[in-house]
Amino acid sequence: MMNDVAKQVENIAKPLVSSLGLDLVEIEYKREGRTMVLRLYIDREGGVSLDDCAAVSRELSAVLDVEETIPGKYTLEVSSPGLNRPLKNREDYKRYTGRLIKIKTKEPLPDEQGNLRKTFLGKLEEVDRDFVCVHLREGQKARIPLDSISKANLEFEF
């Protein structure tokens, strides 16, 4: 049921967020203590402001109240994905080419030297239809199938 609610909210929120010049990064709908929490992460090139979060919260709250999409009480939170923004799709990878990323894979995969690993940390060099290429911190490269990635996010560079 929680996934159904998140999907329904995504269908409503995505065009709304887009109309405000923002990207919908992720939606979470889960129980935290006694409360259900609907959390949206939004972003745009250059980052988001508190005013952006407030605008999305105000607009979405009004629509969700009218549509009665979510049964019962819940808390709505809208925020930035932060410095370690998750990468969810091919467009995210393309947008952040050249940046330091961390990828975790579903199963161990080899880098170009044949070393098997599940965690890849390095500069995102290239994105094509089915793969991303990462220049690893150790110097070698890895070509990782998109469908083998379980989690990926930007890493903050000092």
C-alpha positions in Angstrom: 0.0 0.0 0.0 2.8 2.4 0.8 4.3 2.0 -2.6 0.9 2.6 -4.2 0.6 5.9 -2.3 4.1 7.0 -3.3 3.3 6.2 -7.0 0.1 8.1 -6.9 1.8 11.1 -5.3 4.6 10.9 -7.9 2.0 11.1 -10.7 0.6 14.3 -9.1 3.9 15.8 -7.8 6.1 15.4 -10.9 4.3 17.8 -13.2 3.7 20.2 -10.3 7.4 20.3 -9.3 8.4 20.6 -13.0 6.1 23.6 -13.5 8.1 25.3 -10.7 11.3 24.7 -12.6 12.5 21.9 -10.3 13.2 18.2 -10.5 11.6 15.6 -8.4 14.4 13.4 -7.2 12.7 10.9 -4.8 9.6 10.3 -2.8 9.4 8.4 0.4 6.2 7.4 2.2 6.8 5.5 5.4 5.9 5.2 9.0 8.1 7.0 11.5 7.0 6.3 15.0 3.3 6.8 15.1 3.2 9.1 12.1 3.1 8.5 8.4 5.6 10.7 6.6 5.5 11.8 3.0 8.9 13.1 2.1 9.8 14.6 -1.3 13.3 15.5 -2.4 13.6 18.2 -5.0 16.5 19.7 -6.9 17.6 21.9 -9.7 20.9 23.0 -11.3 22.5 25.3 -8.7 20.5 23.8 -5.8 17.1 24.6 -4.1 16.2 27.3 -1.6 13.9 27.2 1.4 11.4 29.2 -0.7 11.4 26.4 -3.3 10.7 23.8 -0.7 7.9 25.9 0.8 6.3 26.5 -2.7 6.3 22.8 -3.5 4.9 22.0 0.0 2.1 24.6 -0.3 1.1 23.6 -3.8 1.3 19.9 -3.3 -0.5 20.0 0.0 -3.5 21.8 -1.5 -3.7 19.2 -4.3 -3.4 16.2 -2.0 -6.0 17.6 0.3 -8.5 18.0 -2.6 -7.7 14.6 -4.2 -7.6 12.7 -0.9 -4.7 10.7 -2.2 -3.4 9.7 1.2 -5.6 7.9 3.7 -5.5 9.3 7.2 -3.1 11.7 8.8 0.4 12.3 7.5 3.3 14.8 7.7 4.5 16.3 4.4 8.2 17.2 4.2 9.9 18.8 1.2 13.7 19.1 1.1 16.8 19.1 -0.9 18.6 15.8 -1.5 21.7 17.3 0.0 25.4 17.1 -1.0 25.2 13.3 -1.5 22.3 13.5 -3.9 21.2 10.0 -5.1 21.4 9.3 -8.8 18.3 7.5 -10.0 18.3 7.4 -13.8 20.3 7.9 -16.9 19.5 11.6 -17.0 21.0 12.1 -13.5 24.2 10.4 -14.5 24.5 12.5 -17.6 23.9 15.7 -15.6 26.6 14.9 -13.2 29.3 13.6 -15.6 32.7 14.8 -14.4 31.7 14.6 -10.7 32.8 12.2 -8.0 30.3 9.5 -7.4 29.9 6.3 -5.4 28.2 3.3 -6.9 27.1 0.1 -5.1 26.2 -2.8 -7.3 23.9 -5.8 -6.8 26.7 -8.3 -7.4 30.5 -8.0 -7.6 31.7 -6.7 -10.9 35.3 -6.4 -12.3 37.1 -3.1 -12.9 39.4 -3.0 -16.0 42.1 -4.8 -14.1 39.8 -7.7 -13.2 39.4 -6.8 -9.5 35.9 -7.8 -8.3 34.1 -5.3 -6.2 30.7 -4.1 -5.3 31.6 -0.5 -4.4 33.1 1.9 -7.0 34.3 5.4 -6.1 35.6 7.8 -8.7 34.8 10.4 -11.4 31.9 9.7 -13.6 33.4 9.9 -17.1 30.8 8.6 -19.5 27.2 7.5 -19.8 25.8 5.6 -22.7 22.6 3.7 -23.2 23.3 0.8 -20.8 26.5 1.6 -19.0 28.3 4.2 -16.9 32.1 4.5 -17.0 33.9 5.6 -13.8 37.5 6.5 -13.5 38.3 5.0 -10.1 40.3 6.7 -7.4 42.9 3.9 -7.6 43.5 4.9 -11.3 41.8 2.2 -13.2 38.4 2.4 -14.9 35.2 0.5 -14.5 32.3 0.1 -16.9 29.2 -0.6 -14.9 25.8 -1.8 -16.4 23.0 0.6 -15.3 20.8 -2.4 -14.4 23.5 -3.7 -12.0 23.5 -0.6 -9.9 21.7 -0.9 -6.6 22.6 2.6 -5.3 24.5 5.6 -6.6 25.1 9.0 -5.2 27.3 12.1 -5.6 30.2 12.3 -3.2 31.2 15.6 -1.7 34.7 16.6 -2.7 36.9 18.6 -0.3 
